[in-house]
Amino acid sequence: MAGDDDELLTIGEVAKLDGITAKALRYYDAHNILKPAAVDPATGYRLPTTDYRYYTPIKCLTSM
């Protein structure tokens, strides 16, 4: 889980900011590659952290 200081955004917001598709983030979650920081219990929405250290390696690998 994310620390209290991490900002949580929706998958769509992270996708727009970082150039990773929402579909890819859902795939990574389903295959235990990159889990969301939290999941909203009421909606089931995945809430990734905005800590970009997690996305940079994935972006590098997918651009190969």
N, C-alpha and C positions, 0 to 999 in steps of 0.2 A: 504494500500500500504506500501511497505517497505520504510524505511528511506534511505536517500542518501548514508549512510555508509554501508548498507547491500549489500553483494555480491549476485547477482542473477545467478542461474544455471538452466539448463534445468531439466525437470522432471527426465530424464534418469540419469543425473549426480547426482542428489540428491538421487535417488534410489540406485545407486551403492555405494555412500558414506555412506548411513544410513540404508541400508537393508530394505527399504520400496519399494515395487514394483511400477513401473510407473503406472500400472493399478490401484493400490490402491489409489495413489495420484489423478488420474483422477476421481475415484469413490468419494473420499472425496470432491473434488471440485464440482462435479455434485450434491451432496447431502448437500452442504453448511456446511460440517464438517470442512474442512480445505481449505481455498481459497488461490490461488497463490498470491505472492506479486505483480505480474504484469502479463499482457498478452501482448505479442508482437502484435501490431495492424496489422502489415504486414503479419505475418505468423499464428497468432492465438495460437502460442506456449505459454504454461503456464510457468511462470518463478518463481518457489518457492524461498523463501529466504533461506539462509543457517543458519538462526537462529534456532538452534536445540531444543530450548525450545518448539517449536511447535510439533516436531515429537516424543519426548520422551513419552508423555502420550499415544499417539496412539500406539507406539510400545509396551508399557506395557499392554494396553488393548487387543491388538491383540494376545499377547503371552499367554493369560489366557486360 
